[in-house]
Amino acid sequence: MSGTTRPDPQDAERARQRPEAWALYQRLRREGEAAGYYLNPDVDFVLDLMDGLLTNERRYGYGSCPCRLADGTRDRDLDIICPCDYRDPDLDEYGACYCALYMSDEIAVGQKQAESVPERRGVKAVRSVGEAHEELAGFTRAGIPVWRCRVCGYLCARPQPPLKCPVCKVDRDRFERFP
Amino acid sequence: MSISIYTTPTCGFCHQAKAYLEQRGVPFVEFDVSRDPQKAAEMVQVSGQRGVPVILLDGQVVLGYNEPMIAQLLAQRATRPPRLGVAIADSSRVAERKASRLPQGAYVGRVSPGSSAALAGMRPGDVMIQLAGQAVHSDQDVHRLSAGIRYDHDVDVLVWRNGQTIGMRVRL
């Protein structure tokens, strides 16, 4: 399947009425599809989520999940900055992420309605990069540290993690030392 | 409150959950947890997580927009009276056991988190002495009186707490 939705005559109107949300939607769709991730085919539902991400971006300085109560500190909310750390396991198990922005390709093309996904995140904040356990982290045989993207699992060996994940485009602070 | 819904204005499922209740004409109270830190803390305590929506429906915690569970809980309303959400005992027996002085009434041993009683401010150790304008002499009176209470209505309750009488309005 291609993952692209059929051209919708309403799209021009949506783009005109909600330019900011539309632009973010287009970017996430493009980036997602390039990496094998599909957005919810219900465009108006997605545009509401885009507004939510933009609201959180303005409010907190980062686009945390629209369906989760943010702490307001980036360090404590790292795991719920969209795309969240839980997207991939939720896609595997339920075919959709918690807020139903991302959907598995089977559900994205089908007529199945988005269902509510149980929250797998605990109440405790996840450990951010650079905190304890550095001594346990892995190195290549050449002595270069290995970094893992917590969102998509991308691995790379370099002195520092990349500024952005080349696969899912999340920021550097979403990486952890591997293993 | 019989139905409380904790939401953020940014969440699509929150909108869907509210629309579902509105379509069925079921009254509810909404709390925007992104703006109300006290209600945010309450939501985390009751649900053990930070995802929205969280719906408190007749004392049951519904996580996320779980439509089948909401439908089931609403359907149950037809077959059973509303509940305060407290475990009660005859206060004279409790007083005897604890060798303490308590007024005659229904001793509240436990308050379910998120229940109507909890949201009205009732606490374990309170003694209910009046319910819906009627005197309460024992736990049996509460059982008898609550059979006549309807959903989505307020009921005035008087409790005794450490020598003081406190009035509260419970929404069932």
Interface residues (C-beta under 8 A of the other chain):
Chain A: F45 D48 L49 D51 G52 L53 T55 N56 R59 P66 C67 R68 L69 A70 Y98 C99 A100 S116 V117 P118 E119 R121 G122 V123
Chain B: T8 P9 T10 C11 G12 F13 C14 H15 V33 S34 A40 M43 V44 G48 Q49 R50 G51 V52 P53 L63 G64 Y65 N66 E67
